[in-house]
Structure formats: C-alpha cells, structure tokens
Amino acid sequence: AEDQSNIFDTVAGILHLSTIKFVKDGEGCKVKSSKRLERAAKLLKLDAKELERCITTRGRSIAGKTIYSPLSPSAAKDTVDALSKSLYGKLFSNIVSRVNDATRSKSSEKSKKSRFIGVLDIFGFEIFENNSFEQLCINYANEKLQQFFNKHTFKEEESVYESEQIEYKKIKFIDNQPVLDLIEKKRKGLLPLLDDVCRYPSSQSTDAKWLEMSSTTAKKMKFKALTINHKKKSMFKISHYAGDVSYSSKDFVDKNKDTLFDSILQTLSKSGSEYIRELYPKQDVNIKQVPTISERFRKNLKNLMKMLD
C-alpha cells in the first residue's frame, strides 16, 4: 500500500508540475502561481523554494561551487518538462523492473534464463504537418522493424515453398538499408552526427551546424535518401520506406541533449521521499557525460532487434 501511495504521489506530482506557469522577472523569470509549485513540491517531498530555484535558474558545478544563471520563462518551462519526463521515465522503468523481479522464478535465476511475455507496441510511421526529432526516432524504429519484417517474412515463405517443392518466382522486396545507413551509420549517419554536435562548445552546438554537417557528409557518402531544402534552410526531407517525410531541424540539438541540471539532480537526491531518492540516488549526481536521447534510443532499438532475431 505504501509503494502504491508513493507511485500515485509521484504521478500526481508530475501532473502538478505541468500546471506551473512562469512570468518574466528582470533578466530571468519567476513562478506565476506559488500554490501550483507548492502542491508539486509537497507530493514529491521537496523544499518548494529549492524546487523553484532549480526550475527558474540553471545550476552549474564549477570548481566545487554551484553557479546559478537566470532562465527565461520559455527555458524554465522546458526545464520543468525535462524534469517531468525524467520522473515519469524513472517511475516507469522502476515499475517494469519490479514486475519482472516479482515474476521471475527461482529456477530461472539459477540458469540466468527466464521465460517472458513481450508486448511490442508498434506506433507506425508518423508524417505530420510539422515533423521533428521525435518523429525521426519513431520513423527510424519503424525502418528497422520493416527491414526485419521483410527479410523474415519473405525468407520464411520461400523456405516453406522449397520444403514442399513448389515452383515459385523469387520475390524482390525493397531493401531499406540505405535509409538506415543515412540515419544510424557510425560517425556518418544523422543521429551519430547529432550526438557529436551536442558535445561541441555551445557556440557551435546548433541545429544549423548539425544540418550543415549532415548535408556535407550525405554528399560524400552518396546518401540519396536525404534532401536539403535550400529555400528553407532548417528543413530537410528523408525518403523513408513508407514515403517522403519533411523534418524541421529546429530544436534537434536541445531535444537530443535532454539533460537535467546538476542542481535538479541534487535536489531530487535529497527528497524527503525514500521512493524518489531510490529513483535518484546520489551517485547519479554530477555525471559529466550523460548519454544523449539518440544514443539511448539506438541502444534500446539494437537490444530489441537482437531479441526479435
């Protein structure tokens, strides 16, 4: 019952975080309604004033000291969104891990092998009026699954015909490996290049720099699936298996970083809730090199494909 209460409090805290609004205050901003902030802090068992400082300023650890820089209202909103996303992700992973631990048999623990039920939720290709980093990740996953489906479906069908000695014409299917190379190829693909740009100094870590590097590399590697829109410099098009999708490179770098400031991690690790402290142990604080969203996504996708194989 206590565990359930902790989970409900965390979910409610996330929901209340999403209602916090900000107004400009000098060079930075301040919380518009303190009641919304206080509700979120109470549910997450955090000090309200410390939480406010964490989401209205950027805390950096320099030479053992924390330096705070004011955030604009929009930057503060992005910080709250990143905090909410992190809390929900940690919560979800924790629940899945505990369910797996509870259902794993003692015999399977000894053999290090366990039976499991896997639910693969395929969200399908996404083509909207405005497509961004999220749609590229989703469409990339579908490219991988489409390749897997094509190879295994046609291979299995052909093996059945051969075993029954039925004459058939070999079916040629579209190989979407060139699109996958464009997106994932080590040091050359769109996502690895995006990871590189995310680690550049702030003056060079821009969406424009990433798109420029992608365009140059695509020409060298002869990636025909990529088309740059020269009229709208922030736009590019990828010829996916399911069709052409136009993307806007705006915010790709920031979305891929998606890191929480040190001050927020420190505050969460000091929560009055044992459950929150379990999600954010002190050893997670001040990690210098945090994997990007792209790196984590590609790693998870690789593990999924390995499991499916």
C-alpha positions as MATLAB code, in Angstrom:
seq = 'AEDQSNIFDTVAGILHLSTIKFVKDGEGCKVKSSKRLERAAKLLKLDAKELERCITTRGRSIAGKTIYSPLSPSAAKDTVDALSKSLYGKLFSNIVSRVNDATRSKSSEKSKKSRFIGVLDIFGFEIFENNSFEQLCINYANEKLQQFFNKHTFKEEESVYESEQIEYKKIKFIDNQPVLDLIEKKRKGLLPLLDDVCRYPSSQSTDAKWLEMSSTTAKKMKFKALTINHKKKSMFKISHYAGDVSYSSKDFVDKNKDTLFDSILQTLSKSGSEYIRELYPKQDVNIKQVPTISERFRKNLKNLMKMLD';
ca = [
       0.000    0.000    0.000;
       2.858    2.377    0.795;
       4.512    1.619   -2.561;
       1.258    2.319   -4.379;
       0.888    5.589   -2.471;
       4.435    6.614   -3.492;
       3.682    5.858   -7.142;
       0.405    7.819   -7.048;
       2.118   10.770   -5.315;
       4.850   10.802   -7.974;
       2.341   10.723  -10.842;
       0.283   13.473   -9.181;
       3.473   15.491   -8.649;
       4.281   15.225  -12.360;
       0.765   16.389  -13.262;
       1.029   19.400  -10.935;
       4.461   20.269  -12.342;
       2.857   20.601  -15.782;
       0.484   23.325  -14.482;
       3.280   25.641  -13.285;
       3.480   28.868  -15.307;
       6.234   31.465  -15.447;
       6.384   35.235  -15.953;
       9.352   37.421  -16.849;
      11.197   38.910  -13.886;
      14.139   41.159  -14.750;
      16.721   39.151  -16.671;
      15.085   35.876  -15.647;
      11.646   34.663  -14.572;
       9.571   33.670  -11.556;
       6.724   31.242  -10.874;
       3.347   32.840  -11.557;
       1.348   30.799   -9.013;
       3.148   29.620   -5.865;
       0.237   27.273   -4.975;
       0.891   25.064   -8.011;
       4.572   24.893   -7.169;
       3.834   24.086   -3.511;
       1.451   21.250   -4.466;
       4.068   19.657   -6.724;
       6.806   20.071   -4.088;
       4.598   18.554   -1.362;
       3.774   15.474   -3.449;
       7.427   14.936   -4.394;
       8.524   15.802   -0.832;
      10.831   18.579   -1.973;
      11.503   22.006   -0.496;
       9.318   24.422   -2.503;
      11.864   27.278   -2.508;
      14.661   24.955   -3.600;
      12.465   23.479   -6.345;
      11.623   26.998   -7.563;
      15.305   27.915   -7.732;
      16.027   24.702   -9.675;
      13.432   25.407  -12.371;
      13.967   29.188  -12.726;
      17.777   29.109  -12.835;
      20.429   26.883  -14.339;
      22.821   25.495  -11.753;
      26.328   24.548  -12.891;
      29.007   22.990  -10.697;
      32.303   24.806  -11.277;
      35.370   24.081   -9.128;
      33.216   22.595   -6.386;
      30.809   25.559   -6.325;
      27.324   25.834   -7.861;
      26.803   28.899  -10.073;
      23.205   29.873  -10.910;
      22.158   31.639  -14.148;
      18.599   33.021  -14.631;
      16.313   31.302  -17.163;
      13.727   32.890  -19.446;
      10.059   31.831  -18.986;
      10.262   29.527  -22.030;
      13.552   27.981  -20.849;
      12.056   27.431  -17.384;
       9.055   25.692  -18.975;
      11.438   23.444  -20.943;
      13.267   22.642  -17.686;
      10.015   21.624  -15.972;
       9.092   19.476  -18.986;
      12.513   17.756  -18.838;
      12.040   17.161  -15.096;
       8.555   15.690  -15.645;
       9.818   13.467  -18.446;
      12.714   12.227  -16.319;
      10.466   11.469  -13.334;
       7.981    9.576  -15.486;
      10.747    7.616  -17.255;
      12.392    6.608  -13.973;
       8.994    5.688  -12.486;
       8.023    3.555  -15.490;
      11.371    1.714  -15.583;
      11.192    1.077  -11.833;
       7.706   -0.440  -12.089;
       8.687   -2.676  -15.028;
      11.827   -3.806  -13.195;
       9.845   -4.697  -10.068;
       7.219   -6.601  -12.072;
       9.993   -8.582  -13.766;
      11.653   -9.341  -10.430;
       8.341  -10.495   -8.954;
       7.505  -12.809  -11.865;
      10.978  -14.301  -12.340;
      11.098  -17.843  -10.980;
      13.874  -19.122   -8.696;
      14.860  -21.786  -11.220;
      15.288  -19.161  -13.942;
      17.520  -17.099  -11.641;
      19.898  -20.058  -11.317;
      20.042  -20.689  -15.049;
      20.093  -16.959  -15.854;
      17.361  -17.632  -18.389;
      13.749  -16.694  -17.918;
      10.535  -17.015  -19.854;
       8.774  -13.779  -20.519;
       5.859  -12.221  -22.352;
       6.925   -9.325  -24.556;
       4.480   -6.756  -25.894;
       5.797   -4.918  -28.946;
       3.774   -1.732  -29.373;
       4.464   -0.546  -32.919;
       3.409    3.083  -33.253;
       3.692    3.189  -37.060;
       5.309    5.786  -39.323;
       4.474    9.370  -38.393;
       4.030   12.038  -41.045;
       2.596   15.281  -39.649;
       2.452   18.852  -40.923;
       5.402   19.586  -38.615;
       7.876   16.746  -38.007;
      10.741   16.990  -35.517;
      13.257   14.872  -33.582;
      10.542   12.661  -32.074;
       9.160   11.710  -35.496;
      12.656   10.910  -36.800;
      13.244    8.492  -33.907;
       9.841    6.850  -34.398;
      10.279    6.533  -38.162;
      13.803    5.175  -37.688;
      12.438    2.442  -35.380;
       9.844    1.560  -37.999;
      12.507    1.367  -40.706;
      14.299   -1.218  -38.547;
      11.126   -3.213  -37.929;
      10.155   -3.020  -41.610;
      13.537   -4.453  -42.633;
      13.163   -7.243  -40.084;
       9.617   -7.996  -41.291;
      10.611   -8.057  -44.965;
      13.594  -10.331  -44.518;
      11.931  -12.809  -42.190;
       8.550  -12.882  -43.926;
       9.956  -13.492  -47.404;
      12.639  -15.873  -46.148;
      10.147  -17.966  -44.203;
       7.677  -18.033  -47.101;
      10.400  -19.151  -49.517;
      11.565  -21.909  -47.137;
       8.009  -23.299  -46.989;
       7.797  -23.372  -50.819;
      11.182  -25.066  -51.043;
      10.339  -27.693  -48.407;
       7.142  -28.561  -50.279;
       8.956  -28.449  -53.636;
       6.631  -25.832  -55.059;
       7.914  -23.831  -58.005;
       7.929  -20.102  -57.380;
       9.485  -16.890  -58.637;
      11.872  -15.255  -56.202;
      10.197  -12.122  -54.863;
      12.276   -8.970  -54.875;
      11.486   -6.710  -51.955;
      12.650   -3.187  -51.242;
      15.812   -3.115  -49.173;
      15.712   -0.038  -46.957;
      19.302   -0.411  -45.714;
      20.360    2.842  -47.484;
      17.846    4.778  -45.352;
      19.072    3.036  -42.204;
      22.680    3.893  -43.121;
      21.663    7.529  -43.562;
      20.176    7.618  -40.056;
      22.418    5.331  -37.991;
      25.771    4.698  -39.725;
      28.620    5.146  -37.249;
      30.184    8.646  -37.436;
      28.362    9.312  -40.720;
      24.632    8.974  -40.037;
      22.269   11.757  -38.961;
      21.939   10.613  -35.338;
      25.666    9.929  -34.644;
      26.463   13.357  -36.161;
      23.791   14.915  -33.948;
      25.456   13.335  -30.897;
      28.788   14.843  -31.959;
      27.302   18.334  -32.339;
      25.641   18.057  -28.915;
      29.128   17.777  -27.372;
      30.555   20.802  -29.184;
      31.058   24.128  -27.347;
      27.741   25.998  -27.008;
      28.608   28.450  -29.821;
      28.903   25.555  -32.303;
      26.340   23.204  -30.783;
      23.494   24.381  -33.006;
      20.816   22.885  -35.234;
      22.263   24.745  -38.246;
      25.736   23.256  -37.631;
      24.285   19.739  -37.436;
      22.289   20.132  -40.661;
      25.323   21.587  -42.442;
      27.492   18.630  -41.356;
      24.740   16.171  -42.324;
      24.419   17.697  -45.788;
      28.191   17.596  -46.400;
      28.521   14.019  -45.148;
      25.477   12.842  -47.136;
      27.086   14.114  -50.353;
      30.388   12.370  -49.582;
      28.655    9.106  -48.638;
      26.159    9.419  -51.520;
      23.157    9.135  -49.199;
      20.430    9.678  -51.794;
      17.617    9.376  -49.238;
      18.413   12.854  -47.821;
      17.293   16.075  -49.480;
      18.079   19.516  -48.049;
      15.556   22.309  -48.640;
      17.716   25.224  -49.810;
      14.835   27.715  -49.677;
      14.014   26.878  -46.049;
      17.450   26.200  -44.601;
      16.102   24.496  -41.478;
      14.120   21.896  -43.462;
      15.257   18.528  -44.791;
      13.494   15.512  -46.310;
      14.102   11.773  -45.902;
      12.763    9.222  -48.390;
      11.513    6.587  -45.945;
      10.174    3.146  -46.823;
       6.645    4.454  -46.204;
       7.156    7.698  -48.132;
       8.888   11.082  -48.039;
       8.851   12.955  -44.725;
       9.914   16.595  -44.322;
      11.522   17.479  -40.994;
      12.384   20.756  -39.309;
      15.840   20.722  -37.718;
      14.712   23.301  -35.126;
      15.447   22.178  -31.523;
      17.044   18.875  -32.610;
      20.177   19.587  -30.542;
      18.318   20.628  -27.380;
      15.897   17.715  -27.610;
      18.737   15.251  -28.056;
      20.627   16.583  -25.005;
      17.587   16.467  -22.716;
      19.764   16.583  -19.610;
      18.728   17.797  -16.191;
      20.837   20.441  -14.490;
      23.091   19.291  -11.646;
      21.075   21.388   -9.179;
      17.864   19.485  -10.024;
      19.545   16.087   -9.615;
      20.978   17.197   -6.263;
      17.553   18.386   -5.085;
      15.845   15.131   -6.111;
      18.502   13.042   -4.377;
      17.675   14.913   -1.127;
      13.879   14.371   -1.366;
      12.007   13.506    1.816;
      10.525   10.570   -0.113;
      12.567    7.378    0.085;
      10.984    6.334   -3.217;
      12.211    9.481   -5.042;
      15.681    9.010   -3.516;
      15.608    5.426   -4.836;
      14.896    6.782   -8.327;
      17.612    9.448   -7.989;
      20.443    8.052   -5.840;
      23.350   10.371   -5.030;
      25.760    8.531   -7.324;
      23.694    9.752  -10.307;
      24.572   13.354   -9.479;
      27.293   15.235  -11.385;
      27.752   12.676  -14.140;
      29.932   14.511  -16.665;
      28.990   12.615  -19.818;
      25.333   11.661  -19.940;
      24.215    9.551  -22.944;
      22.065   11.511  -25.376;
      18.471   10.568  -26.168;
      19.671    9.322  -29.568;
      22.327    7.069  -28.007;
      19.869    5.564  -25.534;
      17.246    5.105  -28.250;
      19.664    3.354  -30.615;
      20.925    1.099  -27.822;
      17.369    0.072  -26.853;
      16.450   -0.486  -30.503;
      19.549   -2.637  -31.010;
      18.595   -4.774  -27.996;
      15.022   -5.097  -29.310;
      16.205   -6.266  -32.736;
      18.587   -8.753  -31.090;
      15.695  -10.137  -29.044;
      13.407  -10.395  -32.101;
      16.136  -12.222  -34.043;
];
